[in-house]
Amino acid sequence: MGEVSDAVHNIGEVAQATGPSSPHPYEGIGELAAALDEFDVRFVIKYKFWFMRASHQLQIVSNCKVVSQIGFA
């Protein structure tokens, strides 16, 4: 969640040209688009990792239930 907050903050600074007079790292042509693309990639990778882990956990729970049912049959 902190990364989302930082990204929104950076976008706001770039859009309003606030802050010090030196150029912002994302102020160059195409820099903001590149930063947003990088953010999207990171978000997708983290989501896929979470989804795969959650899916794996559900599979383990399901297998444990099957084993426990077979053991008590």
HELIX and SHEET records of a PDB file:
HELIX    1   1 GLY A    2  GLN A   16  1                                  15    
HELIX    2   2 GLU A   31  PHE A   72  1                                  42    
END                                                                             
